[in-house]
Amino acid sequence: MKILLDVKDEKAQFLIEVLKNFSFVKAKQITPETALFLTELKESIEEVNLAKAGKIKLKSALDLVDEL
């Protein structure tokens, strides 16, 4: 299982050191850009799932092009 945590900068190094002491945990830092990408990707997937369930309507490709 993978877990994404948002930790204050001043506490992050401490938490990583604690996690490294557990043999069953692999701790790896990611860049803020990667964290943002993963968050936005997750939100996009949730939107697609809501659209498939008929709970929301997505914009058409033409609507997206018109916004440009």
N, CA, C and O atoms as CSV, one atom per row, in Angstrom:
chain,resi,resn,atom,element,x,y,z
A,1,MET,N,N,0.847,-1.168,0.000
A,1,MET,CA,C,0.000,0.000,0.000
A,1,MET,C,C,0.894,1.232,0.000
A,1,MET,O,O,1.933,1.264,0.659
A,2,LYS,N,N,0.479,2.227,-0.737
A,2,LYS,CA,C,1.201,3.487,-0.764
A,2,LYS,C,C,0.346,4.543,-0.085
A,2,LYS,O,O,-0.871,4.593,-0.263
A,3,ILE,N,N,1.013,5.387,0.699
A,3,ILE,CA,C,0.324,6.447,1.422
A,3,ILE,C,C,1.054,7.752,1.144
A,3,ILE,O,O,2.278,7.820,1.249
A,4,LEU,N,N,0.308,8.776,0.792
A,4,LEU,CA,C,0.886,10.091,0.557
A,4,LEU,C,C,0.569,10.960,1.763
A,4,LEU,O,O,-0.598,11.152,2.104
A,5,LEU,N,N,1.604,11.485,2.407
A,5,LEU,CA,C,1.422,12.319,3.590
A,5,LEU,C,C,1.834,13.745,3.282
A,5,LEU,O,O,2.766,13.972,2.511
A,6,ASP,N,N,1.152,14.697,3.873
A,6,ASP,CA,C,1.528,16.106,3.771
A,6,ASP,C,C,2.022,16.513,5.153
A,6,ASP,O,O,1.247,16.581,6.107
A,7,VAL,N,N,3.324,16.783,5.248
A,7,VAL,CA,C,3.956,17.046,6.543
A,7,VAL,C,C,4.624,18.419,6.504
A,7,VAL,O,O,5.200,18.806,5.487
A,8,LYS,N,N,4.543,19.148,7.609
A,8,LYS,CA,C,5.217,20.443,7.691
A,8,LYS,C,C,6.709,20.242,7.450
A,8,LYS,O,O,7.297,19.252,7.887
A,9,ASP,N,N,7.306,21.195,6.750
A,9,ASP,CA,C,8.719,21.086,6.384
A,9,ASP,C,C,9.630,20.837,7.583
A,9,ASP,O,O,10.564,20.039,7.507
A,10,GLU,N,N,9.354,21.518,8.679
A,10,GLU,CA,C,10.246,21.391,9.841
A,10,GLU,C,C,10.136,20.025,10.535
A,10,GLU,O,O,11.011,19.669,11.324
A,11,LYS,N,N,9.088,19.266,10.256
A,11,LYS,CA,C,8.905,17.945,10.868
A,11,LYS,C,C,9.168,16.798,9.897
A,11,LYS,O,O,9.226,15.639,10.309
A,12,ALA,N,N,9.326,17.107,8.622
A,12,ALA,CA,C,9.437,16.068,7.595
A,12,ALA,C,C,10.649,15.164,7.794
A,12,ALA,O,O,10.523,13.941,7.745
A,13,GLN,N,N,11.805,15.746,8.015
A,13,GLN,CA,C,13.014,14.936,8.154
A,13,GLN,C,C,12.901,13.992,9.352
A,13,GLN,O,O,13.323,12.838,9.272
A,14,PHE,N,N,12.343,14.468,10.446
A,14,PHE,CA,C,12.146,13.620,11.619
A,14,PHE,C,C,11.252,12.432,11.284
A,14,PHE,O,O,11.560,11.294,11.640
A,15,LEU,N,N,10.142,12.701,10.599
A,15,LEU,CA,C,9.213,11.632,10.254
A,15,LEU,C,C,9.865,10.608,9.328
A,15,LEU,O,O,9.661,9.405,9.488
A,16,ILE,N,N,10.642,11.082,8.369
A,16,ILE,CA,C,11.323,10.163,7.456
A,16,ILE,C,C,12.291,9.267,8.225
A,16,ILE,O,O,12.369,8.069,7.958
A,17,GLU,N,N,13.011,9.827,9.158
A,17,GLU,CA,C,13.942,9.026,9.961
A,17,GLU,C,C,13.189,7.982,10.794
A,17,GLU,O,O,13.641,6.843,10.916
A,18,VAL,N,N,12.064,8.360,11.354
A,18,VAL,CA,C,11.262,7.409,12.130
A,18,VAL,C,C,10.785,6.270,11.224
A,18,VAL,O,O,10.892,5.100,11.591
A,19,LEU,N,N,10.267,6.607,10.056
A,19,LEU,CA,C,9.752,5.589,9.144
A,19,LEU,C,C,10.851,4.655,8.642
A,19,LEU,O,O,10.607,3.468,8.429
A,20,LYS,N,N,12.047,5.183,8.455
A,20,LYS,CA,C,13.160,4.346,7.987
A,20,LYS,C,C,13.536,3.275,9.006
A,20,LYS,O,O,14.146,2.271,8.640
A,21,ASN,N,N,13.187,3.468,10.272
A,21,ASN,CA,C,13.509,2.498,11.321
A,21,ASN,C,C,12.587,1.288,11.313
A,21,ASN,O,O,12.845,0.314,12.019
A,22,PHE,N,N,11.528,1.333,10.535
A,22,PHE,CA,C,10.636,0.189,10.404
A,22,PHE,C,C,11.048,-0.600,9.172
A,22,PHE,O,O,11.111,-0.049,8.073
A,23,SER,N,N,11.330,-1.886,9.349
A,23,SER,CA,C,11.802,-2.710,8.233
A,23,SER,C,C,10.738,-2.887,7.149
A,23,SER,O,O,11.073,-3.164,5.998
A,24,PHE,N,N,9.482,-2.732,7.500
A,24,PHE,CA,C,8.397,-2.953,6.547
A,24,PHE,C,C,7.975,-1.674,5.825
A,24,PHE,O,O,7.012,-1.694,5.060
A,25,VAL,N,N,8.678,-0.564,6.054
A,25,VAL,CA,C,8.339,0.712,5.428
A,25,VAL,C,C,9.499,1.181,4.563
A,25,VAL,O,O,10.654,1.162,4.989
A,26,LYS,N,N,9.178,1.604,3.340
A,26,LYS,CA,C,10.158,2.227,2.465
A,26,LYS,C,C,9.752,3.689,2.329
A,26,LYS,O,O,8.716,3.992,1.736
A,27,ALA,N,N,10.550,4.587,2.866
A,27,ALA,CA,C,10.236,6.016,2.822
A,27,ALA,C,C,11.036,6.675,1.701
A,27,ALA,O,O,12.238,6.453,1.552
A,28,LYS,N,N,10.329,7.491,0.917
A,28,LYS,CA,C,10.974,8.173,-0.193
A,28,LYS,C,C,10.385,9.568,-0.312
A,28,LYS,O,O,9.164,9.725,-0.337
A,29,GLN,N,N,11.226,10.567,-0.386
A,29,GLN,CA,C,10.752,11.931,-0.547
A,29,GLN,C,C,10.433,12.182,-2.019
A,29,GLN,O,O,11.087,11.642,-2.911
A,30,ILE,N,N,9.415,13.010,-2.255
A,30,ILE,CA,C,9.095,13.422,-3.618
A,30,ILE,C,C,9.143,14.945,-3.678
A,30,ILE,O,O,9.033,15.624,-2.656
A,31,THR,N,N,9.307,15.462,-4.868
A,31,THR,CA,C,9.364,16.916,-5.030
A,31,THR,C,C,7.967,17.509,-4.886
A,31,THR,O,O,6.973,16.807,-5.068
A,32,PRO,N,N,7.889,18.787,-4.562
A,32,PRO,CA,C,6.571,19.438,-4.485
A,32,PRO,C,C,5.822,19.359,-5.819
A,32,PRO,O,O,4.596,19.245,-5.837
A,33,GLU,N,N,6.550,19.419,-6.919
A,33,GLU,CA,C,5.916,19.329,-8.230
A,33,GLU,C,C,5.276,17.958,-8.429
A,33,GLU,O,O,4.164,17.855,-8.949
A,34,THR,N,N,5.981,16.910,-8.015
A,34,THR,CA,C,5.437,15.557,-8.133
A,34,THR,C,C,4.217,15.393,-7.234
A,34,THR,O,O,3.231,14.771,-7.628
A,35,ALA,N,N,4.284,15.947,-6.035
A,35,ALA,CA,C,3.143,15.875,-5.109
A,35,ALA,C,C,1.929,16.573,-5.700
A,35,ALA,O,O,0.812,16.068,-5.597
A,36,LEU,N,N,2.139,17.733,-6.318
A,36,LEU,CA,C,1.044,18.465,-6.951
A,36,LEU,C,C,0.465,17.656,-8.105
A,36,LEU,O,O,-0.754,17.561,-8.252
A,37,PHE,N,N,1.340,17.075,-8.921
A,37,PHE,CA,C,0.886,16.254,-10.045
A,37,PHE,C,C,0.036,15.087,-9.556
A,37,PHE,O,O,-1.026,14.818,-10.118
A,38,LEU,N,N,0.490,14.397,-8.522
A,38,LEU,CA,C,-0.250,13.248,-8.003
A,38,LEU,C,C,-1.605,13.660,-7.439
A,38,LEU,O,O,-2.597,12.953,-7.617
A,39,THR,N,N,-1.646,14.789,-6.766
A,39,THR,CA,C,-2.905,15.288,-6.213
A,39,THR,C,C,-3.889,15.628,-7.330
A,39,THR,O,O,-5.065,15.271,-7.262
A,40,GLU,N,N,-3.399,16.318,-8.355
A,40,GLU,CA,C,-4.273,16.679,-9.469
A,40,GLU,C,C,-4.719,15.453,-10.259
A,40,GLU,O,O,-5.854,15.397,-10.732
A,41,LEU,N,N,-3.832,14.472,-10.403
A,41,LEU,CA,C,-4.182,13.240,-11.098
A,41,LEU,C,C,-5.284,12.504,-10.345
A,41,LEU,O,O,-6.231,12.007,-10.954
A,42,LYS,N,N,-5.161,12.435,-9.030
A,42,LYS,CA,C,-6.177,11.776,-8.205
A,42,LYS,C,C,-7.526,12.471,-8.356
A,42,LYS,O,O,-8.559,11.814,-8.478
A,43,GLU,N,N,-7.511,13.800,-8.348
A,43,GLU,CA,C,-8.765,14.548,-8.510
A,43,GLU,C,C,-9.378,14.287,-9.882
A,43,GLU,O,O,-10.596,14.162,-10.009
A,44,SER,N,N,-8.537,14.206,-10.905
A,44,SER,CA,C,-9.027,13.932,-12.261
A,44,SER,C,C,-9.674,12.559,-12.347
A,44,SER,O,O,-10.730,12.399,-12.959
A,45,ILE,N,N,-9.045,11.586,-11.743
A,45,ILE,CA,C,-9.596,10.229,-11.754
A,45,ILE,C,C,-10.934,10.196,-11.024
A,45,ILE,O,O,-11.867,9.525,-11.466
A,46,GLU,N,N,-11.031,10.915,-9.911
A,46,GLU,CA,C,-12.294,10.976,-9.180
A,46,GLU,C,C,-13.391,11.617,-10.038
A,46,GLU,O,O,-14.540,11.178,-10.002
A,47,GLU,N,N,-13.037,12.662,-10.814
A,47,GLU,CA,C,-14.019,13.296,-11.702
A,47,GLU,C,C,-14.494,12.333,-12.777
A,47,GLU,O,O,-15.688,12.270,-13.071
A,48,VAL,N,N,-13.576,11.589,-13.363
A,48,VAL,CA,C,-13.945,10.617,-14.391
A,48,VAL,C,C,-14.874,9.565,-13.809
A,48,VAL,O,O,-15.869,9.197,-14.434
A,49,ASN,N,N,-14.556,9.083,-12.620
A,49,ASN,CA,C,-15.417,8.076,-11.980
A,49,ASN,C,C,-16.811,8.631,-11.687
A,49,ASN,O,O,-17.804,7.919,-11.840
A,50,LEU,N,N,-16.894,9.899,-11.267
A,50,LEU,CA,C,-18.198,10.525,-11.031
A,50,LEU,C,C,-18.968,10.666,-12.336
A,50,LEU,O,O,-20.182,10.466,-12.371
A,51,ALA,N,N,-18.255,11.013,-13.420
A,51,ALA,CA,C,-18.908,11.145,-14.721
A,51,ALA,C,C,-19.420,9.797,-15.208
A,51,ALA,O,O,-20.521,9.711,-15.752
A,52,LYS,N,N,-18.632,8.747,-15.018
A,52,LYS,CA,C,-19.070,7.404,-15.423
A,52,LYS,C,C,-20.304,6.977,-14.644
A,52,LYS,O,O,-21.165,6.271,-15.169
A,53,ALA,N,N,-20.387,7.407,-13.384
A,53,ALA,CA,C,-21.534,7.057,-12.548
A,53,ALA,C,C,-22.736,7.963,-12.845
A,53,ALA,O,O,-23.814,7.766,-12.283
A,54,GLY,N,N,-22.552,8.958,-13.730
A,54,GLY,CA,C,-23.642,9.854,-14.080
A,54,GLY,C,C,-23.919,10.941,-13.064
A,54,GLY,O,O,-24.975,11.573,-13.107
A,55,LYS,N,N,-22.992,11.168,-12.151
A,55,LYS,CA,C,-23.208,12.164,-11.100
A,55,LYS,C,C,-22.788,13.569,-11.520
A,55,LYS,O,O,-23.276,14.555,-10.968
A,56,ILE,N,N,-21.883,13.661,-12.499
A,56,ILE,CA,C,-21.492,14.963,-13.043
A,56,ILE,C,C,-21.362,14.836,-14.556
A,56,ILE,O,O,-21.240,13.736,-15.095
A,57,LYS,N,N,-21.390,15.985,-15.229
A,57,LYS,CA,C,-21.211,15.995,-16.672
A,57,LYS,C,C,-19.900,16.707,-16.976
A,57,LYS,O,O,-19.682,17.831,-16.524
A,58,LEU,N,N,-19.028,16.059,-17.739
A,58,LEU,CA,C,-17.749,16.643,-18.108
A,58,LEU,C,C,-17.906,17.562,-19.302
A,58,LEU,O,O,-18.861,17.438,-20.069
A,59,LYS,N,N,-16.964,18.490,-19.458
A,59,LYS,CA,C,-16.968,19.380,-20.612
A,59,LYS,C,C,-16.576,18.588,-21.856
A,59,LYS,O,O,-15.824,17.614,-21.790
A,60,SER,N,N,-17.103,19.031,-22.977
A,60,SER,CA,C,-16.723,18.391,-24.237
A,60,SER,C,C,-15.365,18.932,-24.677
A,60,SER,O,O,-14.901,19.947,-24.158
A,61,ALA,N,N,-14.736,18.262,-25.621
A,61,ALA,CA,C,-13.446,18.702,-26.144
A,61,ALA,C,C,-13.574,20.075,-26.789
A,61,ALA,O,O,-12.664,20.898,-26.691
A,62,LEU,N,N,-14.708,20.325,-27.451
A,62,LEU,CA,C,-14.919,21.644,-28.075
A,62,LEU,C,C,-14.989,22.750,-27.029
A,62,LEU,O,O,-14.461,23.840,-27.250
A,63,ASP,N,N,-15.631,22.488,-25.899
A,63,ASP,CA,C,-15.688,23.467,-24.828
A,63,ASP,C,C,-14.294,23.789,-24.295
A,63,ASP,O,O,-13.983,24.942,-23.999
A,64,LEU,N,N,-13.465,22.761,-24.178
A,64,LEU,CA,C,-12.104,22.970,-23.694
A,64,LEU,C,C,-11.295,23.789,-24.685
A,64,LEU,O,O,-10.536,24.671,-24.282
A,65,VAL,N,N,-11.446,23.514,-25.978
A,65,VAL,CA,C,-10.730,24.271,-27.006
A,65,VAL,C,C,-11.198,25.733,-27.016
A,65,VAL,O,O,-10.389,26.644,-27.187
A,66,ASP,N,N,-12.497,25.951,-26.832
A,66,ASP,CA,C,-13.036,27.310,-26.801
A,66,ASP,C,C,-12.448,28.126,-25.652
A,66,ASP,O,O,-12.309,29.343,-25.766
A,67,GLU,N,N,-12.103,27.465,-24.549
A,67,GLU,CA,C,-11.521,28.165,-23.404
A,67,GLU,C,C,-10.118,28.683,-23.704
A,67,GLU,O,O,-9.662,29.651,-23.096
A,68,LEU,N,N,-9.442,28.035,-24.642
A,68,LEU,CA,C,-8.084,28.458,-24.998
A,68,LEU,C,C,-8.155,29.730,-25.799
A,68,LEU,O,O,-7.122,30.264,-26.203
